[in-house]
């Protein structure tokens, strides 16, 4: 490498011209960090198996007509049928006290909303590694505390901070993964790490099946994270963060462990010079006033972006509410709750494969609308079937939940490709916030099913109507596949909207370079500009 005056601006990703993009060292770190999905999946599973509502019926002799899992006006005593205990059964959070059980579940999602905002500052200030293990420590601490909570307000407080800590661990873990590998591996690494959540969900089923007591379930699930602290000294800080904070020796040491490109010898001096150049350019970008600062209000100042923002935020809200709503509705489905939850997470794997093929082949918008309409069909089939068709009802719920889960990936792509560069991260952050609000409301939607005078299928009705509206209004968004990604708001406002898949009308060769993957993570940016919540 020339050591003369530079004539170009250097970016961190150029170090991967010298070191491996995903060598053995990075693979070990990748699988190790991905395993953090297990204790995180345990925490979410507790919302169902420890905080959910077990099946129950009225045991009042004068109310034999009262439907199972329903509250009746003239019933004075209810009996829980199992198959597990929960906060609902211990504190009798039914009927006029059902809102307390929903509040316990909702506090977890409220904590995730706040945690996803604050965790960015923690990870940027103290490092990805520190943020991950600090968040994990608080997950264990507040999780164990939850298992000993002796009052509802205390449990709400503890579950809030479990969600707060989990959001920090989840988002920073994703950033750690994509910062440790080369740019050509980030898309696959980012997508594949989600499969570990599914493995964790299956482990949740095993734990819930063998441990039916809610306090013991939370205790074991929370303590499972302790094993990862034995690897604290093994996991290094990411070279990108180290370099951004002037720890050039630390960054170089980690990159040296990644090894040289195949059939090449790593030039230590060249690597050091490149890191010096990257650090210098990073300081100029950070210290210089090269960019105007944008805020969420810029997403609604102009007509076209205002329309996009309303539609996109509504979809983030619906996808999150319906997804978590179906998850929490698992306790109301016919059949074994353990088998149902296992199948829900099993079918996600082939569904997401189909979804990724279609969005790359047929565009973003039409597959999104079609899959959202599948959710509508599943919801309305559940409404139309007599309750005797238990297998069909459960199957429709599982399919609906899996397809709405796949829509997280689709709305992520649509949001990323739709907005101009200057407000893209702002749009992703706003979408994530509306998604958290939807998640916070989902326990209350599921709760209304048990109230007197309301149908057990009312939550599914709400899911279906919301999904139908989302499927229709999304048609007013432009198609983004093969389309150029705008840089400025002015450029986006002046461009003509293409409402159909560009690849249907263009030569396929013109679309080979289309940006259809996860957006490139630019160097030396903040944690909050790297990720959104799914």
C-alpha positions as CSV (number, residue, x, y, z in Angstrom):
1,X,0.0,0.0,0.0
2,X,1.3,3.4,-0.8
3,X,2.2,5.6,2.1
4,X,2.0,8.8,0.1
5,X,-0.7,11.4,0.4
6,X,-4.2,10.0,0.0
7,X,-6.3,10.9,-2.9
8,X,-9.5,9.1,-1.8
9,X,-11.7,8.7,1.3
10,X,-11.2,5.4,3.0
11,X,-13.9,3.3,4.6
12,X,-13.6,0.6,7.2
13,X,-14.9,-2.1,4.9
14,X,-11.7,-1.8,2.9
15,X,-9.9,-3.7,5.6
16,X,-11.7,-6.8,4.3
17,X,-9.6,-6.6,1.2
18,X,-6.7,-7.7,3.4
19,X,-8.4,-9.9,6.0
20,X,-11.0,-12.6,5.7
21,X,-14.7,-11.6,5.5
22,X,-15.7,-14.6,7.5
23,X,-12.9,-16.9,8.6
24,X,-12.8,-19.5,11.3
25,X,-12.3,-17.0,14.0
26,X,-15.3,-14.9,12.9
27,X,-17.4,-18.1,12.6
28,X,-16.7,-19.1,16.2
29,X,-17.7,-15.6,17.4
30,X,-20.7,-15.6,15.1
31,X,-22.1,-18.9,16.5
32,X,-21.2,-17.8,20.1
33,X,-23.1,-14.5,19.8
34,X,-26.0,-16.1,18.0
35,X,-26.4,-18.5,21.0
36,X,-27.6,-15.5,23.0
37,X,-30.9,-15.9,21.2
38,X,-31.6,-18.8,23.6
39,X,-31.9,-16.8,26.9
40,X,-33.7,-14.1,25.0
41,X,-36.2,-16.6,23.5
42,X,-36.8,-17.9,27.1
43,X,-37.8,-14.4,28.2
44,X,-40.4,-14.0,25.5
45,X,-41.7,-17.6,26.0
46,X,-42.5,-16.6,29.6
47,X,-45.1,-14.2,28.3
48,X,-47.0,-17.2,27.2
49,X,-46.2,-20.1,29.6
50,X,-45.7,-18.1,32.8
51,X,-47.8,-15.0,32.3
52,X,-50.5,-16.3,30.0
53,X,-54.0,-17.4,30.8
54,X,-54.4,-21.2,31.3
55,X,-57.7,-22.8,30.2
56,X,-60.4,-22.3,32.8
57,X,-64.2,-22.8,33.3
58,X,-66.9,-21.7,35.6
59,X,-67.4,-24.1,38.5
60,X,-70.6,-22.4,39.8
61,X,-73.4,-25.0,39.7
62,X,-75.9,-22.5,38.5
63,X,-73.8,-21.5,35.5
64,X,-73.4,-24.8,33.6
65,X,-74.2,-23.0,30.4
66,X,-71.1,-20.7,30.7
67,X,-68.7,-21.3,27.8
68,X,-65.2,-22.6,28.7
69,X,-62.5,-19.9,28.9
70,X,-65.1,-17.2,29.2
71,X,-66.3,-15.0,32.0
72,X,-70.0,-15.0,32.8
73,X,-72.0,-12.3,34.6
74,X,-73.6,-14.7,37.1
75,X,-70.5,-16.9,37.8
76,X,-68.8,-16.5,41.1
77,X,-66.1,-19.1,41.0
78,X,-63.7,-20.2,38.3
79,X,-61.4,-23.2,38.1
80,X,-58.2,-23.4,36.1
81,X,-57.8,-26.5,34.0
82,X,-54.0,-26.2,33.4
83,X,-51.8,-27.5,32.0
84,X,-49.6,-25.0,33.6
85,X,-49.7,-22.4,36.4
86,X,-49.2,-18.7,35.8
87,X,-49.5,-15.3,37.3
88,X,-53.1,-15.4,36.1
89,X,-54.0,-18.6,38.0
90,X,-52.0,-17.6,41.2
91,X,-53.5,-14.1,41.5
92,X,-56.9,-14.9,39.8
93,X,-56.4,-12.3,37.1
94,X,-59.7,-13.1,35.3
95,X,-62.7,-11.1,34.2
96,X,-62.6,-7.7,35.9
97,X,-59.0,-8.3,36.9
98,X,-57.9,-9.5,33.5
99,X,-56.4,-6.1,32.6
100,X,-53.8,-6.7,35.3
101,X,-52.6,-9.8,33.6
102,X,-52.4,-7.9,30.2
103,X,-50.6,-5.1,31.9
104,X,-47.9,-7.5,33.1
105,X,-47.4,-8.8,29.6
106,X,-47.5,-5.3,28.1
107,X,-44.9,-3.9,30.5
108,X,-42.4,-6.3,28.8
109,X,-43.0,-4.7,25.4
110,X,-43.0,-1.2,26.9
111,X,-39.5,-1.9,28.3
112,X,-38.4,-3.1,24.9
113,X,-39.6,0.2,23.4
114,X,-37.6,2.3,25.9
115,X,-34.6,-0.1,25.8
116,X,-34.3,0.0,22.0
117,X,-33.8,3.8,22.3
118,X,-31.4,3.9,25.3
119,X,-29.3,0.9,24.3
120,X,-28.0,2.8,21.3
121,X,-26.3,5.3,23.5
122,X,-24.9,2.6,25.8
123,X,-23.5,0.6,22.9
124,X,-22.0,3.7,21.2
125,X,-20.5,5.0,24.4
126,X,-19.2,1.8,26.1
127,X,-18.9,-0.7,23.2
128,X,-20.9,-3.5,21.7
129,X,-19.3,-6.2,23.9
130,X,-19.9,-4.2,27.2
131,X,-23.5,-3.5,26.1
132,X,-24.3,-7.1,25.3
133,X,-23.0,-8.5,28.6
134,X,-24.4,-5.6,30.7
135,X,-27.8,-6.2,29.1
136,X,-27.5,-9.9,29.7
137,X,-26.6,-9.4,33.4
138,X,-29.8,-7.3,33.8
139,X,-31.9,-9.9,32.0
140,X,-30.7,-12.5,34.5
141,X,-31.1,-10.1,37.5
142,X,-34.6,-8.9,36.7
143,X,-35.6,-12.3,35.4
144,X,-34.7,-14.0,38.6
145,X,-36.3,-11.2,40.5
146,X,-39.5,-11.8,38.6
147,X,-39.7,-15.4,39.8
148,X,-39.8,-14.2,43.4
149,X,-42.2,-11.2,42.9
150,X,-44.9,-11.2,45.5
151,X,-47.1,-8.4,44.0
152,X,-48.4,-7.3,40.7
153,X,-46.9,-3.8,40.7
154,X,-43.5,-5.3,41.5
155,X,-43.8,-7.9,38.7
156,X,-44.8,-5.2,36.2
157,X,-41.7,-3.2,37.3
158,X,-39.4,-6.2,36.9
159,X,-40.9,-7.3,33.5
160,X,-40.4,-3.8,32.2
161,X,-36.7,-3.9,32.9
162,X,-36.5,-7.5,31.5
163,X,-37.8,-6.1,28.2
164,X,-35.6,-3.0,28.5
165,X,-32.5,-5.2,28.9
166,X,-33.6,-7.7,26.3
167,X,-33.9,-4.9,23.7
168,X,-30.4,-3.8,24.4
169,X,-29.0,-7.3,24.1
170,X,-31.0,-8.1,21.0
171,X,-30.1,-5.0,19.0
172,X,-26.5,-4.8,20.0
173,X,-26.0,-8.5,19.3
174,X,-27.2,-8.0,15.8
175,X,-24.8,-5.0,15.3
176,X,-22.0,-7.1,16.7
177,X,-22.6,-9.8,14.1
178,X,-22.7,-7.5,11.1
179,X,-19.7,-5.5,12.3
180,X,-17.5,-8.6,12.7
181,X,-18.0,-10.0,9.1
182,X,-17.2,-8.6,5.7
183,X,-19.8,-6.7,3.6
184,X,-20.5,-9.6,1.3
185,X,-21.4,-11.8,4.2
186,X,-23.6,-9.4,6.2
187,X,-26.9,-10.2,4.5
188,X,-26.7,-13.9,5.0
189,X,-25.2,-13.6,8.5
190,X,-28.0,-11.2,9.5
191,X,-30.7,-13.4,8.1
192,X,-29.3,-16.7,9.4
193,X,-29.0,-15.4,13.0
194,X,-32.8,-15.3,13.2
195,X,-33.0,-19.1,13.0
196,X,-31.3,-19.3,16.4
197,X,-34.4,-17.7,17.8
198,X,-36.4,-20.6,16.5
199,X,-34.1,-23.1,18.1
200,X,-34.5,-21.1,21.4
201,X,-38.3,-21.2,21.0
202,X,-38.2,-25.0,20.7
203,X,-36.1,-25.1,23.9
204,X,-38.8,-22.9,25.5
205,X,-41.4,-25.6,24.7
206,X,-39.3,-28.3,26.3
207,X,-38.7,-26.3,29.4
208,X,-42.4,-25.4,29.6
209,X,-43.5,-29.0,29.1
210,X,-41.3,-30.3,31.9
211,X,-41.6,-27.3,34.3
212,X,-45.2,-26.4,34.7
213,X,-44.8,-24.0,37.7
214,X,-44.5,-20.4,36.5
215,X,-42.0,-19.3,39.1
216,X,-39.6,-22.1,38.5
217,X,-40.1,-21.7,34.7
218,X,-39.0,-18.0,34.9
219,X,-36.1,-18.9,37.3
220,X,-34.6,-21.6,35.1
221,X,-35.1,-19.6,31.9
222,X,-33.4,-16.6,33.4
223,X,-30.5,-18.4,34.9
224,X,-29.7,-20.0,31.6
225,X,-27.9,-16.9,30.5
226,X,-25.2,-17.3,33.2
227,X,-23.3,-19.7,31.1
228,X,-22.5,-16.9,28.6
229,X,-20.5,-15.0,31.1
230,X,-17.8,-17.7,31.0
231,X,-17.1,-16.4,27.5
232,X,-16.9,-12.8,28.4
233,X,-13.1,-12.7,28.1
234,X,-13.2,-14.6,24.8
235,X,-15.4,-12.2,22.9
236,X,-13.5,-9.1,21.8
237,X,-14.9,-5.7,21.0
238,X,-15.7,-5.1,17.4
239,X,-12.8,-3.6,15.4
240,X,-15.1,-1.0,13.9
241,X,-16.1,0.4,17.3
242,X,-12.6,0.2,18.6
243,X,-11.3,2.2,15.7
244,X,-14.0,4.8,16.0
245,X,-12.9,5.4,19.6
246,X,-9.2,5.6,18.8
247,X,-8.3,2.1,20.0
248,X,-6.4,1.3,16.9
249,X,-4.1,-1.4,18.5
250,X,-7.1,-3.3,19.8
251,X,-8.8,-3.1,16.4
252,X,-5.7,-4.3,14.6
253,X,-5.3,-7.2,17.1
254,X,-8.8,-8.5,16.4
255,X,-8.4,-8.2,12.6
256,X,-5.1,-10.1,12.8
257,X,-7.0,-13.0,14.4
258,X,-9.4,-13.0,11.4
259,X,-6.5,-14.0,9.2
260,X,-5.4,-13.0,5.7
261,X,-7.3,-13.7,2.5
262,X,-7.0,-17.2,1.1
263,X,-3.7,-17.8,-0.5
264,X,-2.4,-14.5,0.8
265,X,-0.1,-13.4,3.6
266,X,-1.4,-10.6,5.8
267,X,0.5,-7.4,5.4
268,X,0.6,-6.1,9.0
269,X,2.1,-2.7,7.9
270,X,-0.5,-2.3,5.2
271,X,-3.3,-3.1,7.6
272,X,-2.0,-0.6,10.1
273,X,-1.7,2.2,7.5
274,X,-5.2,1.5,6.3
275,X,-6.6,1.7,9.8
276,X,-4.9,5.0,10.3
277,X,-6.4,6.4,7.1
278,X,-9.9,5.1,8.1
279,X,-9.6,6.7,11.6
280,X,-8.5,10.0,10.1
281,X,-11.3,10.1,7.6
282,X,-13.8,9.0,10.3
283,X,-12.8,12.0,12.5
284,X,-13.2,14.4,9.6
285,X,-16.7,13.0,9.0
286,X,-17.6,13.2,12.7
287,X,-16.1,16.7,13.3
288,X,-17.1,18.3,10.0
289,X,-20.5,19.8,9.4
290,X,-21.1,18.0,6.1
291,X,-24.6,16.9,6.6
292,X,-27.9,18.5,7.6
293,X,-29.5,16.9,10.6
294,X,-33.0,15.4,10.0
295,X,-35.7,14.5,12.5
296,X,-39.0,12.5,12.3
297,X,-40.9,15.7,11.3
298,X,-39.1,15.6,8.0
299,X,-41.0,12.4,7.2
300,X,-44.3,14.3,7.1
301,X,-43.4,17.7,5.8
302,X,-43.8,16.8,2.1
303,X,-46.8,15.2,0.4
304,X,-45.2,12.0,-0.9
305,X,-43.2,11.2,2.2
306,X,-46.2,12.0,4.3
307,X,-48.2,9.4,2.5
308,X,-45.4,6.8,2.7
309,X,-44.9,7.4,6.4
310,X,-48.6,7.0,7.3
311,X,-48.8,3.7,5.3
312,X,-45.5,2.3,6.4
313,X,-46.0,3.1,10.1
314,X,-49.5,1.6,10.0
315,X,-48.0,-1.6,8.6
316,X,-45.3,-1.7,11.2
317,X,-48.0,-1.3,13.9
318,X,-50.2,-4.0,12.4
319,X,-47.5,-6.6,11.7
320,X,-46.3,-6.3,15.3
321,X,-49.7,-6.3,16.9
322,X,-51.0,-9.2,14.9
323,X,-47.8,-11.3,15.3
324,X,-47.5,-11.0,19.1
325,X,-51.3,-11.2,19.3
326,X,-51.3,-14.6,17.6
327,X,-48.5,-15.7,19.9
328,X,-50.4,-14.8,23.0
329,X,-53.6,-16.2,21.6
330,X,-51.9,-19.6,21.6
331,X,-53.3,-20.3,25.1
332,X,-56.8,-20.0,23.7
333,X,-56.3,-22.4,20.7
334,X,-57.7,-26.0,20.8
335,X,-55.2,-28.8,21.3
336,X,-51.9,-28.9,23.2
337,X,-50.4,-25.5,23.8
338,X,-46.9,-27.1,23.7
339,X,-47.5,-28.7,20.3
340,X,-49.1,-25.6,18.9
341,X,-46.3,-23.3,20.0
342,X,-43.7,-25.8,18.6
343,X,-45.5,-26.0,15.2
344,X,-45.8,-22.2,15.1
345,X,-42.0,-21.9,15.2
346,X,-41.4,-24.9,13.0
347,X,-43.4,-23.7,10.1
348,X,-41.7,-20.3,10.1
349,X,-38.7,-21.8,8.5
350,X,-40.2,-23.0,5.2
351,X,-42.5,-20.0,5.1
352,X,-39.6,-17.5,5.3
353,X,-37.9,-19.4,2.5
354,X,-40.9,-19.0,0.2
355,X,-41.2,-15.3,1.2
356,X,-37.6,-14.5,0.4
357,X,-37.9,-16.2,-3.0
358,X,-41.0,-14.3,-4.0
359,X,-39.9,-10.8,-2.8
360,X,-36.7,-11.2,-4.8
361,X,-38.5,-12.5,-7.9
362,X,-41.8,-10.6,-7.9
363,X,-41.1,-7.4,-6.0
364,X,-41.7,-6.2,-2.5
365,X,-45.2,-4.8,-2.6
366,X,-47.3,-7.5,-4.3
367,X,-46.0,-10.4,-2.2
368,X,-46.4,-8.3,0.9
369,X,-50.1,-7.6,0.1
370,X,-50.7,-11.2,-0.8
371,X,-49.2,-12.6,2.4
372,X,-51.1,-10.1,4.5
373,X,-54.2,-11.2,2.7
374,X,-53.4,-14.8,3.6
375,X,-53.4,-13.6,7.2
376,X,-56.9,-12.1,6.5
377,X,-58.2,-15.4,5.0
378,X,-56.8,-17.4,8.0
379,X,-58.5,-15.1,10.4
380,X,-61.8,-15.1,8.7
381,X,-61.7,-18.9,8.3
382,X,-61.3,-19.2,12.1
383,X,-64.3,-16.9,12.5
384,X,-66.5,-18.9,10.1
385,X,-65.7,-22.4,11.3
386,X,-67.7,-24.1,14.1
387,X,-65.7,-24.7,17.2
388,X,-65.9,-28.5,16.6
389,X,-63.3,-28.1,13.7
390,X,-60.5,-27.8,16.2
391,X,-57.6,-29.0,14.0
392,X,-58.6,-26.6,11.2
393,X,-58.9,-23.7,13.5
394,X,-55.5,-24.3,15.0
395,X,-53.9,-24.8,11.6
396,X,-55.3,-21.5,10.4
397,X,-54.0,-19.7,13.4
398,X,-50.5,-21.2,13.0
399,X,-50.4,-20.3,9.3
400,X,-51.7,-16.8,9.9
401,X,-49.1,-16.2,12.6
402,X,-46.3,-17.6,10.4
403,X,-47.1,-15.4,7.4
404,X,-47.4,-12.2,9.5
405,X,-44.0,-13.1,11.0
406,X,-42.6,-13.1,7.5
407,X,-44.0,-9.7,6.9
408,X,-41.5,-8.3,9.4
409,X,-38.8,-9.0,6.8
410,X,-40.9,-7.5,4.0
411,X,-41.7,-4.3,5.7
412,X,-38.1,-4.0,6.7
413,X,-37.1,-4.2,3.1
414,X,-39.8,-1.8,1.9
415,X,-38.9,0.8,4.5
416,X,-35.2,0.5,3.7
417,X,-35.6,0.9,-0.1
418,X,-38.4,3.4,-0.1
419,X,-37.0,6.3,1.9
420,X,-34.2,8.6,0.7
421,X,-30.8,8.2,2.4
422,X,-31.0,11.3,4.5
423,X,-34.0,10.1,6.4
424,X,-33.8,6.3,5.9
425,X,-32.6,5.6,9.5
426,X,-35.1,8.0,10.9
427,X,-37.9,6.2,9.1
428,X,-36.7,2.8,10.4
429,X,-36.6,4.1,13.9
430,X,-40.1,5.5,13.7
431,X,-41.3,2.3,12.2
432,X,-39.7,0.4,15.1
433,X,-41.4,2.6,17.6
434,X,-44.8,2.1,16.1
435,X,-44.2,-1.7,16.1
436,X,-43.5,-1.6,19.8
437,X,-46.7,0.3,20.4
438,X,-48.6,-2.5,18.5
439,X,-46.8,-5.1,20.6
440,X,-47.8,-3.3,23.8
441,X,-51.5,-3.3,22.8
442,X,-51.6,-7.0,21.8
443,X,-52.1,-8.4,25.3
444,X,-55.2,-6.2,25.8
445,X,-56.6,-7.3,22.4
446,X,-56.2,-11.0,23.4
447,X,-57.7,-10.2,26.9
448,X,-61.0,-9.0,25.6
449,X,-61.9,-12.5,24.4
450,X,-62.7,-13.7,27.9
451,X,-64.9,-10.8,28.9
452,X,-68.7,-11.3,29.3
453,X,-70.7,-10.7,26.2
454,X,-67.7,-10.8,23.8
455,X,-66.7,-13.7,21.6
456,X,-63.6,-15.8,22.0
457,X,-62.8,-15.1,18.3
458,X,-63.0,-11.3,18.8
459,X,-59.2,-10.9,18.8
460,X,-58.9,-12.8,15.6
461,X,-61.6,-10.5,14.1
462,X,-59.5,-7.5,15.0
463,X,-56.4,-9.1,13.6
464,X,-58.2,-9.9,10.3
465,X,-59.6,-6.4,9.9
466,X,-56.3,-4.7,10.6
467,X,-54.5,-7.0,8.2
468,X,-57.1,-6.4,5.5
469,X,-56.7,-2.6,5.8
470,X,-52.9,-3.0,5.7
471,X,-53.1,-5.2,2.6
472,X,-55.2,-2.6,0.7
473,X,-53.4,0.6,1.7
474,X,-50.0,-0.8,0.8
475,X,-51.1,-0.8,-2.8
476,X,-50.6,3.0,-2.6
477,X,-46.8,2.5,-2.0
478,X,-44.5,2.4,-5.0
479,X,-42.7,-0.8,-5.9
480,X,-39.0,-0.6,-4.9
481,X,-37.4,-3.7,-6.5
482,X,-34.9,-2.7,-9.2
483,X,-35.7,1.0,-8.5
484,X,-32.9,3.5,-7.7
485,X,-32.7,4.4,-4.0
486,X,-33.2,8.1,-3.6
487,X,-30.5,10.2,-1.8
488,X,-32.5,13.3,-0.8
489,X,-36.1,14.3,0.0
490,X,-36.2,16.6,-3.0
491,X,-35.2,13.7,-5.3
492,X,-37.8,11.4,-3.8
493,X,-40.6,14.0,-4.2
494,X,-39.7,14.8,-7.8
495,X,-39.4,11.1,-8.9
496,X,-42.2,9.3,-10.5
497,X,-43.7,6.5,-8.4
498,X,-43.7,3.1,-10.0
499,X,-46.7,1.2,-8.6
500,X,-45.9,-2.2,-10.2
501,X,-42.9,-4.5,-10.1
502,X,-40.2,-2.9,-12.3
503,X,-38.8,-6.4,-13.2
504,X,-42.1,-7.2,-14.9
505,X,-41.4,-4.6,-17.5
506,X,-37.6,-4.3,-17.7
507,X,-35.0,-6.7,-19.0
508,X,-33.8,-8.9,-16.2
509,X,-30.2,-7.9,-16.9
510,X,-31.1,-4.3,-15.9
511,X,-32.0,-5.5,-12.4
512,X,-29.0,-7.5,-11.6
513,X,-27.5,-4.7,-9.6
514,X,-30.7,-3.8,-7.8
515,X,-30.3,-3.3,-4.1
516,X,-32.4,-6.2,-2.9
517,X,-30.4,-7.1,0.2
518,X,-29.9,-5.8,3.7
519,X,-28.7,-2.2,3.5
520,X,-24.9,-1.7,3.7
521,X,-23.8,-0.7,7.2
522,X,-21.6,2.3,6.7
523,X,-18.5,2.8,8.8
524,X,-18.2,4.7,12.1
525,X,-22.0,5.3,12.4
526,X,-23.9,5.0,15.6
527,X,-25.6,1.9,16.9
528,X,-29.1,3.4,16.3
529,X,-28.3,3.9,12.7
530,X,-27.4,0.3,12.2
531,X,-30.5,-1.6,13.4
532,X,-34.2,-1.6,13.8
533,X,-36.3,-4.0,15.8
534,X,-38.0,-6.8,14.1
